[in-house]
């Protein structure tokens, strides 16, 4: 007998970053999950920080192969989990990205576009020549629509994530992921 909840387990890895990276630079990635008000974390880590990867040759992919594993419990599919990425070169922002986790159980490859905020004033634009880079205080805001239309962003690259999604009791509660194509 079900208590009206379903479980979602997500495991996988942040494989690599494809971003303009000069040789000798060091990169790392932060991730965090965002989900709706009916979702509860029951296992794994909701946020994490990868190891530092050094770039040997200009333009090569930055390989992280950083593991991710998390389990959620919910009564409502509204607010399905999203992953928010924050990529850094040393202490400088390389870009933010976000992606919804797939509804359909199974193995999935996700390409996540990365972008970073542009200066919003002339002073900020001038300061960018001296190393100033605007950053978001709460990157999780990218998972909502509140005020995102006011942020000017520039594309910086993309990240590759592979995940395995497992659901339990989802279909028994009458939900159907349908014939979603990857």
C-alpha positions in Angstrom: 0.0 0.0 0.0 1.4 3.4 -1.0 1.5 6.4 1.2 0.9 8.7 -1.8 4.5 9.4 -2.4 6.9 8.5 -5.2 10.7 8.3 -5.2 13.2 9.6 -7.8 16.8 8.5 -7.8 19.3 10.3 -9.9 22.9 9.1 -10.3 25.5 9.9 -12.9 28.4 12.4 -13.5 29.3 15.8 -14.8 31.6 14.5 -17.6 33.2 17.5 -19.1 33.1 21.2 -19.9 33.6 22.6 -23.3 34.6 26.2 -22.7 37.3 28.5 -24.1 40.1 27.6 -21.8 43.7 28.8 -22.1 46.5 26.3 -21.4 47.6 26.4 -17.8 44.2 27.4 -16.5 42.5 25.5 -13.6 38.7 24.9 -13.6 36.1 23.4 -11.3 32.4 23.1 -11.1 29.8 23.5 -8.4 26.4 21.9 -8.7 23.2 22.2 -6.7 19.7 20.7 -7.1 16.5 22.8 -7.0 13.1 21.3 -6.7 9.5 22.3 -5.8 8.0 22.7 -2.3 6.6 19.2 -2.2 10.0 17.6 -2.8 12.2 16.2 0.1 15.8 15.1 -0.2 16.1 11.6 1.3 19.6 10.6 0.2 22.8 11.8 -1.5 24.1 15.3 -1.7 21.9 18.2 -2.9 25.1 20.2 -3.7 28.7 19.5 -4.5 32.0 20.9 -5.6 34.2 19.1 -8.1 38.0 18.6 -8.1 40.1 21.1 -10.0 41.0 20.2 -13.6 44.0 21.7 -15.3 44.0 22.5 -19.0 47.2 21.4 -20.8 46.4 22.4 -24.4 44.3 25.4 -25.6 40.8 24.6 -26.5 40.6 21.1 -25.1 37.6 19.8 -23.1 37.9 20.0 -19.4 37.3 16.5 -18.1 35.8 16.3 -14.7 34.0 12.9 -14.5 32.5 14.2 -11.2 30.0 11.8 -9.7 26.5 13.0 -8.7 23.9 10.9 -6.7 20.7 12.1 -5.1 17.3 10.7 -4.1 14.1 12.6 -3.7 10.6 11.8 -2.3 7.5 13.8 -3.4 3.7 13.7 -3.6 3.6 15.9 -6.6 5.6 16.1 -9.9 5.3 19.9 -9.9 8.8 21.3 -9.3 10.6 18.3 -10.9 14.4 18.5 -9.9 16.7 20.8 -11.9 20.5 20.9 -11.6 22.2 24.3 -11.5 25.9 24.4 -12.5 28.4 27.2 -11.6 31.7 26.8 -13.5 34.8 28.7 -12.4 38.4 29.3 -13.7 40.3 29.8 -10.4 38.1 32.5 -8.8 36.6 33.9 -12.0 33.2 32.9 -13.2 33.2 30.8 -16.4 29.4 30.4 -16.6 26.1 29.1 -15.2 23.9 26.4 -16.6 20.7 24.7 -15.6 18.9 21.6 -16.8 15.8 19.7 -15.7 16.4 16.1 -14.8 14.6 13.7 -17.3 11.1 12.4 -16.5 11.7 9.1 -18.2 13.6 6.5 -16.3 16.8 5.2 -17.9 20.2 6.5 -19.0 20.3 10.0 -20.4 23.0 12.3 -21.9 22.4 16.0 -21.2 24.2 18.9 -22.9 23.9 22.1 -20.7 24.5 25.5 -22.2 26.7 27.8 -20.1 26.4 31.5 -19.9 27.5 34.3 -17.6 25.9 37.7 -16.8 27.1 40.8 -18.6 27.6 44.1 -16.9 24.4 46.1 -16.6 25.8 49.6 -16.4 28.5 51.6 -18.0 30.5 51.6 -14.7 30.3 47.8 -14.7 31.4 47.6 -18.3 34.4 49.8 -17.6 35.2 47.8 -14.5 35.2 44.6 -16.5 38.5 45.7 -18.1 40.0 45.6 -14.6 38.8 42.1 -13.8 35.3 42.8 -12.4 32.9 40.1 -13.4 29.2 40.2 -12.3 28.0 37.1 -10.5 24.6 36.0 -9.2 24.3 35.9 -5.4 21.9 33.0 -5.6 22.5 30.9 -8.8 19.3 28.9 -7.8 17.3 31.8 -9.1 18.0 30.5 -12.6 15.6 27.6 -11.8 12.7 30.1 -11.4 11.4 32.7 -13.7 11.6 35.5 -11.2 13.4 38.4 -12.8 15.5 36.3 -15.2 14.3 38.4 -18.1 16.2 41.3 -16.6 19.6 39.6 -16.7 21.7 40.0 -19.9 23.8 36.9 -20.4 26.5 35.9 -22.9 27.2 32.3 -24.0 30.5 30.8 -22.8 30.3 27.1 -23.7 28.5 23.9 -22.5 28.8 21.0 -20.2 28.0 17.3 -20.7 26.2 15.4 -17.9 25.1 11.8 -18.0 22.5 10.6 -15.6 20.5 7.4 -14.8 17.0 8.1 -13.5 15.1 5.5 -11.5 11.5 6.1 -10.3 9.5 4.1 -7.8 5.7 4.3 -7.3 5.4 7.0 -10.0 3.2 5.0 -12.3 1.3 3.3 -9.5 0.0 6.8 -8.5 -1.3 7.4 -12.0 1.5 9.4 -13.4 2.9 8.6 -16.9 6.2 9.9 -18.3 4.8 9.0 -21.8 6.8 8.2 -24.8 9.4 10.9 -24.3 12.2 10.7 -26.9 15.8 11.6 -25.9 
